[in-house]
Amino acid sequence: MFISPKLQIIDRVNKKSDFFCAFCGFPLVTMDDFKINEKNECCYECYQTYAESRIKEWNEGWRPDKTRLEEYIYLRKKMYFKIITFEEK
């Protein structure tokens, strides 16, 4: 029996997924992140924090100011750092 070593990969999906939130820069981890990112260009956490309550304004281009965004990213980093840090004994 003969098997041809030639493989042909056909990519029928033209849209490429991004793996980071365009708004906060955190990685997209869950399926909710990817679904929300596809529709609203942000992760699920950013969607709940900013976009969900102002969905009309968000779709029209509204985004929080730079200072508020920096505070938000700082708090998220601080929260996740505590989750992944283990105490040494």
Sequence and secondary structure as in RCSB ss.txt:
>XXXX:A:sequence
MFISPKLQIIDRVNKKSDFFCAFCGFPLVTMDDFKINEKNECCYECYQTYAESRIKEWNEGWRPDKTRLEEYIYL
RKKMYFKIITFEEK
>XXXX:A:secstr
                  SB TTT  B  SHHHHHHHHHHSS HHHIIIIIGGGHHHHHTT    HHHHHHHHHH
HHHHHHHHH     
